[in-house]
C-alpha cells in the first residue's frame, strides 16, 4: 500500500478525530490516530534525508578558494549531524510503531501505567510516563556527575 493510499485510508477512518480522556485508553481509533501521526513524521524525516543526499551530491567541494571549501565542509558536517539525529529519531518512531502492533503502545515501559494522552500528543514516541521519565533523567544526572 502506498503512502498516499495509507493517508487516504486513515483520513476516511479518522476524519478530524483527536483522542480524548473520555474514551477507552488506546482503543483502535486512538491507535490508528497515533500510527498515522508516527508514519507522517517518519515520512517527513525520510523525505528530508533524501533532499539532503541530493543537495550534498550536487554540492561541489572542488571550489578553488580554501575558505569556500572549508565553509562547504563545515555546512555539510552540520547537516550530516542533524540527519544522524533524525536517523536515531526514525529508529524511535519505528520502535513506537512496533509497540502499536504488539499492543504495548501508550503504556509506560517501567510501570505499565498509561502515558498521558497530552504527552503522547506532544511526543508520540514516548515510552515512559512523565514521572518515570523524570526519574530516569534524575538517575542519568546522578551517574553523569559521578
N, C-alpha and C positions, 0 to 999 in steps of 0.2 A: 504494500500500500504506500503510495507516495505521500510526502508531507502535505501536499495540497488536499489529497483525499482524507487524510487524518484530520486536518484542521476543519474540513467541511463536516466530517462526522461529529467531531467534538462540538462544533458550533450548533449543529442540529440537535444534539443531545443536551447541551448545556445552555444555549441561548446566552442571556446576560447573568447567569447564575453566579452567586457568591456564597460561599459557605457561611453558616451562622451557628452560634452556640445553641440555638433552639432545635437542632435536629440531631439525629443519631451521629455520634462521632465516627468519622471515616466510613460513612455509608458509600455506596457505589458512586453516587453523584459527586461527593467530595473527592473521592479517589480519582475520578475522571478529571475533575477540575485541576487538581494538583499535577496529575500526569500531563495534561495539556500545558500547564504553566512551565513544568520542567522541560518538556520537549521543545517548546517555543524558545526557552532560554538557551538550551543546548544548540538548537539550530542557528540562533543568533551568533553564538560564540564560534561555531564551526564556520559559518559564513565569514565572520571577521578574520578567522585564521586563514581562510582561502584568499581573502583580499590581501592579507599581509604577505603571504607567499608570492602572490602575483606582483605586489609592489616591490618586494625585495629583489625579485628576479629581474624586474625592469630597471632597477637602480644599477648604475654602473659605478664600480669602485675604481675605474680607470681615469679618475679625474687627474688632470696634470698638477693641480695645486695640492700640496700636502695638507694644508688646513682644510680644504674642501673634502679630501678623502677622510681625514680624521673626524670631521663633523658627520659625514655619512656613516662611518663606522660606529660612532657614538650613538647616533639616532637609531641605527639598526639594532644595536645592543639593547637599548631601552625598549624597543618594540618587541624584540625576542623575549626579554624578561617578562613583559606584560603577557605575551602569548603563553609563556610557560606557566604563569599563574592561572591563565584561563584553561590551559590543559588540565591542571590539577582540579580546577572547578568543574570541568566536564566530567572528570572521574567521580567527583562527589555527586553530580547530577545523576550519572549512571547508577551509582550506589542507591540514591533515593528512588530511582525508577525500579530497581530490583526489590527494594523494600515495599513498594506499591504492589509488585507482583506476588511477593511472598506473604503479604498481609501484615507486615510489621511497621509500615509507614505511618507516621504520626504519633508513634509511641516512643518514649524515651528509652534509649538503649541501656541506660543504667538502672532505671527504676520501673520500667514498663508502664509508667503513667502516661496519659495522653499529653501531648505537647499542645500548648495553647494555639488555637487557630490563628490568632493575630501574629504569633511568632512564625508559624508556618507560612502565612501570607507574606510576611516580610523576608523570610529566609526559608524557602521551600526545601532546602537541602538539610535543614536542621535535623539532627538525630538525637539531640539531648534537650530536655526541658530547660527552661531558663535557670531554675535552681541548680540543676545538675551541671549546666554549662558554667555557671558562676563558680561552683565548687571545683570543677575541672581547671578553670583558669587560675583560681587561687592556689591550687596544688602546683600548677606549672610555675607560677611566680615563686613559690617557696623553693622549688627544686632548682630554678634558674639562679636564685640568689645564693645557693649553697656553694 
